[in-house]
Amino acid sequence: MGLMDSMKKATGIGLSHSEHFDRAYEKAVLLGEANYTKAVELFENAAKKAAEAGDRAFEARSRANAALYGYITSGDDRYLRLLRQTLGDLPQIEKIGSKSETMDSVPLLGEIDARLAESEIGKIPPTEDMALARAHSVCSEAFKRIFNEGLVTYRYQASDGHRETAQARFFYHQGCSSWHLAIAEVSTSPETAAEHMSRALNAFRQCSDTTWAERAELWRANCRQRRTCWMCHREFQGSTIHFRAFRANVTPYAANVVQTLGQDVSSIDIDSGLLVLCDLCGSTVEGVADILATKRTQQLREEVQDVLGQHESAIVTLSNRVAALERARR
């Protein structure tokens, strides 16, 4: 390589679009992941030169690589959309980190579509469970279309552990969809909600997500529990949802009375000092307690303010006396 060629490679000045493309690999990609961010600008330069030369195919190839490296290094959906636009014109694209190996564009396009669907989930408020259930369902269907494919971009950009296969992400989103359906349904029908959570549990197990599976199993177990409210004597389903345990002075005598009457002994717990109230009764008790606490707090505030006022007056009187004594000494 002559001096001029070396200078061109070093500065990029005077290079053809194919040489700019090669330079992106030599100066960035092939040097390792730490240099991938540099590849974005270098591929974009190659695309501009290809456009000037009228080489549309090479321009698309360069822009696709610029967008691909832009996304995996930043996670910016803007690059993902650009990649979606340019990749449609390419049957294949270079594998990440390689110049000689390629991958088919169709599975990657499917992955991009699924990722774009996932990005919509973050725009939904966490309290909108039905909307979240629908959004996760859309994502699961997107991954279903590439069910047997390995994933490309998730090694570099992922918010959870399902980074290897579309199959895993399909089951993950199925589980999340059923989870939110259960949360949305539980205020109306705990039994239906428990059925949704059973489907969520199965899906999380399919993708080996032990954390979500344990959460789903615990929630389902609580949802299926039934207890009789101590106050209204009605049976409710859904522990921590439609009934809760409250602290109380539970004596053995009270337990014997309940048992003698043939009532639900599970509504009280002697060892823990707890009794069960449905959410309706429990929230009423808490509401009354809040009113009383607020009233008592106001009374205490007024009493304290009176005492503080007396102390402030005494302090002012003492300060005046001290000042008068100091003046007398002079």
C-alpha positions as CSV (number, residue, x, y, z in Angstrom):
1,M,0.0,0.0,0.0
2,G,1.4,3.4,-1.1
3,L,1.6,6.5,1.0
4,M,-1.5,8.0,-0.6
5,D,-3.5,4.9,0.0
6,S,-2.4,4.9,3.6
7,M,-3.5,8.5,4.0
8,K,-6.9,7.8,2.4
9,K,-7.4,4.9,4.8
10,A,-6.4,7.1,7.7
11,T,-8.5,10.2,6.8
12,G,-11.2,8.7,4.6
13,I,-10.6,11.5,2.1
14,G,-10.8,10.4,-1.6
15,L,-12.2,7.0,-0.9
16,S,-14.9,5.3,-3.0
17,H,-18.1,4.2,-1.4
18,S,-16.9,0.6,-1.2
19,E,-13.6,1.7,0.3
20,H,-15.6,3.7,2.9
21,F,-17.6,0.5,3.7
22,D,-14.4,-1.5,4.1
23,R,-13.0,1.3,6.3
24,A,-16.0,1.0,8.7
25,Y,-14.9,-2.6,9.4
26,E,-11.2,-1.9,9.6
27,K,-11.5,1.1,11.9
28,A,-14.4,0.0,14.0
29,V,-16.3,-3.3,13.7
30,L,-13.4,-5.7,13.5
31,L,-11.7,-4.0,16.4
32,G,-14.4,-5.3,18.8
33,E,-17.6,-4.2,20.6
34,A,-16.0,-1.2,22.3
35,N,-15.5,0.3,18.8
36,Y,-19.0,-0.4,17.4
37,T,-20.2,3.2,18.0
38,K,-17.6,4.5,15.6
39,A,-19.0,2.2,12.9
40,V,-22.2,4.2,12.7
41,E,-20.7,7.3,11.3
42,L,-18.3,5.4,9.0
43,F,-21.2,3.3,7.5
44,E,-23.2,6.5,7.1
45,N,-20.3,8.0,5.1
46,A,-20.2,5.0,2.9
47,A,-24.0,5.4,2.3
48,K,-23.5,9.0,1.3
49,K,-20.8,8.2,-1.1
50,A,-22.9,5.3,-2.6
51,A,-25.8,7.7,-3.1
52,E,-23.5,10.2,-4.9
53,A,-22.3,7.3,-7.1
54,G,-25.9,6.2,-7.8
55,D,-25.3,2.8,-6.3
56,R,-28.7,2.2,-4.6
57,A,-28.0,-1.3,-3.5
58,F,-24.8,-0.4,-1.8
59,E,-26.4,2.6,-0.2
60,A,-29.1,0.5,1.3
61,R,-26.5,-2.0,2.6
62,S,-24.5,0.8,4.2
63,R,-27.5,2.5,5.8
64,A,-28.8,-0.8,7.1
65,N,-25.4,-1.5,8.8
66,A,-25.3,2.0,10.2
67,A,-28.8,1.6,11.6
68,L,-28.0,-1.9,13.0
69,Y,-24.8,-0.7,14.8
70,G,-26.6,2.5,15.9
71,Y,-29.3,0.5,17.5
72,I,-27.2,-2.1,19.3
73,T,-25.0,0.6,20.8
74,S,-27.7,3.0,21.8
75,G,-31.1,1.2,22.0
76,D,-32.6,4.2,20.3
77,D,-35.8,3.1,18.4
78,R,-35.0,5.7,15.8
79,Y,-32.3,3.5,14.5
80,L,-34.6,0.5,14.7
81,R,-37.1,2.2,12.4
82,L,-34.4,3.2,10.0
83,L,-33.2,-0.4,9.9
84,R,-36.7,-1.6,9.2
85,Q,-37.0,0.8,6.2
86,T,-33.6,-0.2,4.7
87,L,-33.6,-3.9,5.4
88,G,-36.6,-4.5,3.2
89,D,-34.5,-4.0,0.1
90,L,-31.8,-6.5,1.2
91,P,-32.1,-10.3,1.1
92,Q,-29.1,-10.6,3.5
93,I,-27.0,-8.4,5.8
94,E,-23.6,-8.9,7.5
95,K,-23.6,-10.5,10.9
96,I,-22.8,-8.3,13.8
97,G,-19.0,-8.2,14.2
98,S,-18.2,-9.9,10.9
99,K,-17.6,-8.7,7.4
100,S,-17.5,-12.2,5.7
101,E,-20.5,-13.9,7.4
102,T,-24.1,-12.9,6.5
103,M,-27.6,-13.6,7.9
104,D,-31.0,-13.6,6.2
105,S,-32.9,-10.4,6.5
106,V,-36.4,-11.9,6.9
107,P,-36.0,-13.3,10.4
108,L,-34.3,-10.0,11.4
109,L,-37.2,-8.0,10.0
110,G,-39.5,-10.1,12.1
111,E,-37.4,-9.4,15.2
112,I,-37.5,-5.7,14.4
113,D,-41.3,-5.7,14.1
114,A,-41.5,-7.5,17.5
115,R,-39.1,-5.0,19.1
116,L,-41.1,-2.1,17.8
117,A,-44.3,-3.7,19.2
118,E,-42.4,-4.1,22.6
119,S,-41.5,-0.4,22.5
120,E,-45.2,0.5,22.6
121,I,-45.6,-1.2,26.0
122,G,-43.5,1.4,27.7
123,K,-46.0,4.1,26.6
124,I,-48.9,2.5,28.5
125,P,-49.4,3.6,32.2
126,P,-48.7,0.7,34.6
127,T,-52.3,0.9,36.0
128,E,-53.9,0.2,32.5
129,D,-53.9,-3.6,32.8
130,M,-56.3,-4.4,30.0
131,A,-54.2,-2.2,27.6
132,L,-51.0,-3.8,28.8
133,A,-52.6,-7.3,28.3
134,R,-53.4,-6.4,24.7
135,A,-50.0,-5.0,24.1
136,H,-48.2,-8.1,25.4
137,S,-50.5,-10.2,23.3
138,V,-49.5,-8.3,20.2
139,C,-45.9,-8.9,21.1
140,S,-46.4,-12.6,21.6
141,E,-48.0,-12.9,18.2
142,A,-45.1,-11.0,16.6
143,F,-42.6,-13.5,18.1
144,K,-44.8,-16.4,17.1
145,R,-44.1,-15.5,13.5
146,I,-40.4,-16.1,14.0
147,F,-40.9,-18.8,16.7
148,N,-38.0,-21.0,15.7
149,E,-35.4,-18.2,15.1
150,G,-32.6,-17.1,17.3
151,L,-32.4,-13.5,18.3
152,V,-29.8,-11.0,17.0
153,T,-30.1,-7.7,18.8
154,Y,-31.1,-8.9,22.3
155,R,-27.6,-9.8,23.2
156,Y,-26.8,-6.0,23.1
157,Q,-30.1,-4.4,24.1
158,A,-32.5,-6.2,26.5
159,S,-34.5,-5.3,29.5
160,D,-34.9,-8.9,30.7
161,G,-33.2,-12.3,30.5
162,H,-34.9,-13.7,27.4
163,R,-32.3,-12.9,24.9
164,E,-31.6,-16.1,23.0
165,T,-34.7,-17.2,21.1
166,A,-38.0,-15.8,19.7
167,Q,-39.7,-18.8,21.4
168,A,-38.7,-17.6,24.8
169,R,-40.0,-14.2,24.2
170,F,-43.2,-15.5,22.8
171,F,-43.9,-17.4,26.1
172,Y,-42.7,-14.4,28.2
173,H,-45.2,-12.0,26.5
174,Q,-47.9,-14.6,26.7
175,G,-47.3,-14.8,30.4
176,C,-47.3,-11.1,30.9
177,S,-50.5,-10.8,28.9
178,S,-52.3,-13.3,31.1
179,W,-50.8,-11.7,34.2
180,H,-52.4,-8.4,33.4
181,L,-55.7,-10.0,32.4
182,A,-55.7,-11.6,35.9
183,I,-55.0,-8.3,37.6
184,A,-57.7,-6.6,35.6
185,E,-60.3,-9.4,36.2
186,V,-59.7,-9.9,40.0
187,S,-61.9,-7.1,41.1
188,T,-64.9,-8.7,39.3
189,S,-64.2,-12.4,39.4
190,P,-61.3,-13.8,41.5
191,E,-61.9,-17.3,40.1
192,T,-61.6,-16.1,36.5
193,A,-58.5,-14.1,37.5
194,A,-57.0,-17.3,39.0
195,E,-57.5,-19.1,35.7
196,H,-55.7,-16.3,33.8
197,M,-52.9,-16.5,36.3
198,S,-52.7,-20.3,35.8
199,R,-52.0,-19.6,32.1
200,A,-49.5,-16.9,33.1
201,L,-47.7,-19.4,35.3
202,N,-47.6,-22.0,32.6
203,A,-46.1,-19.5,30.1
204,F,-43.5,-18.3,32.5
205,R,-42.4,-21.9,33.2
206,Q,-42.2,-22.5,29.4
207,C,-39.6,-19.7,29.1
208,S,-37.9,-20.7,32.3
209,D,-38.6,-17.4,34.0
210,T,-38.4,-18.6,37.6
211,T,-38.9,-15.1,39.1
212,W,-42.2,-14.4,37.3
213,A,-43.3,-18.0,37.8
214,E,-42.9,-17.7,41.5
215,R,-44.8,-14.4,41.6
216,A,-47.6,-15.9,39.5
217,E,-47.8,-19.0,41.7
218,L,-48.0,-17.0,44.9
219,W,-50.6,-14.6,43.5
220,R,-52.7,-17.5,42.3
221,A,-52.5,-19.2,45.6
222,N,-53.6,-16.0,47.4
223,C,-56.4,-15.4,44.9
224,R,-57.9,-18.8,45.5
225,Q,-58.0,-18.6,49.2
226,R,-61.4,-18.1,50.8
227,R,-62.1,-16.7,54.3
228,T,-65.2,-15.5,56.2
229,C,-65.1,-11.9,57.3
230,W,-65.2,-11.5,61.2
231,M,-67.5,-8.5,61.0
232,C,-70.0,-9.3,58.3
233,H,-69.7,-13.1,58.3
234,R,-69.6,-13.3,54.5
235,E,-67.2,-15.5,52.7
236,F,-64.8,-13.8,50.3
237,Q,-62.2,-15.1,47.9
238,G,-58.8,-13.5,47.4
239,S,-56.2,-13.0,50.2
240,T,-54.7,-9.5,50.3
241,I,-57.1,-8.6,47.5
242,H,-60.7,-9.0,48.8
243,F,-59.8,-9.8,52.5
244,R,-56.9,-9.0,54.8
245,A,-55.7,-9.9,58.2
246,F,-55.7,-7.2,61.0
247,R,-54.1,-7.1,64.4
248,A,-56.4,-8.0,67.3
249,N,-56.4,-9.3,70.8
250,V,-57.4,-12.9,69.9
251,T,-57.8,-15.1,73.0
252,P,-58.3,-18.8,73.2
253,Y,-61.8,-18.1,74.5
254,A,-62.7,-16.2,71.3
255,A,-61.4,-19.2,69.3
256,N,-63.5,-21.6,71.3
257,V,-66.6,-19.5,70.8
258,V,-66.1,-19.5,67.1
259,Q,-65.6,-23.2,67.0
260,T,-68.6,-24.0,69.3
261,L,-70.8,-22.0,67.0
262,G,-69.6,-24.0,64.0
263,Q,-68.2,-20.8,62.3
264,D,-65.1,-20.4,60.2
265,V,-62.1,-20.8,62.6
266,S,-59.7,-19.8,59.9
267,S,-61.0,-16.2,60.2
268,I,-58.9,-15.8,63.4
269,D,-55.3,-16.7,64.3
270,I,-54.5,-17.0,68.0
271,D,-50.7,-17.4,67.5
272,S,-50.3,-14.3,65.3
273,G,-53.1,-12.3,67.0
274,L,-54.9,-11.7,63.7
275,L,-58.5,-11.7,62.5
276,V,-59.8,-11.6,58.9
277,L,-61.9,-8.7,57.6
278,C,-63.1,-8.3,54.0
279,D,-61.9,-5.3,52.1
280,L,-65.2,-3.5,52.6
281,C,-65.2,-3.9,56.3
282,G,-61.5,-3.4,56.6
283,S,-61.5,-0.2,54.6
284,T,-64.4,1.1,56.7
285,V,-62.5,0.4,59.9
286,E,-59.3,2.0,58.5
287,G,-61.4,5.0,57.4
288,V,-62.8,5.5,60.9
289,A,-59.4,5.1,62.4
290,D,-58.0,7.7,60.0
291,I,-60.7,10.2,61.0
292,L,-60.0,9.6,64.7
293,A,-56.3,9.8,64.2
294,T,-56.6,13.1,62.3
295,K,-58.8,14.5,65.0
296,R,-56.5,13.5,67.8
297,T,-53.5,14.8,65.9
298,Q,-55.2,18.2,65.5
299,Q,-56.0,18.3,69.2
300,L,-52.3,17.5,70.1
301,R,-51.1,20.1,67.6
302,E,-53.3,22.7,69.3
303,E,-52.2,21.7,72.8
304,V,-48.5,21.8,71.8
305,Q,-49.0,25.2,70.1
306,D,-50.5,26.6,73.4
307,V,-47.5,25.2,75.4
308,L,-45.0,26.5,72.9
309,G,-46.7,29.9,73.0
310,Q,-46.3,30.0,76.8
311,H,-42.6,29.0,76.5
312,E,-42.0,31.6,73.9
313,S,-43.6,34.3,76.1
314,A,-41.4,33.2,79.0
315,I,-38.3,33.3,76.9
316,V,-39.1,36.8,75.7
317,T,-39.6,37.9,79.3
318,L,-36.3,36.4,80.4
319,S,-34.5,37.9,77.5
320,N,-35.8,41.4,78.4
321,R,-34.7,40.9,82.0
322,V,-31.2,39.8,81.0
323,A,-31.0,42.8,78.7
324,A,-32.1,45.2,81.5
325,L,-29.5,43.7,83.9
326,E,-26.8,44.2,81.3
327,R,-27.8,47.8,80.9
328,A,-27.8,48.4,84.6
329,R,-24.2,47.1,85.0
330,R,-23.0,49.6,82.5
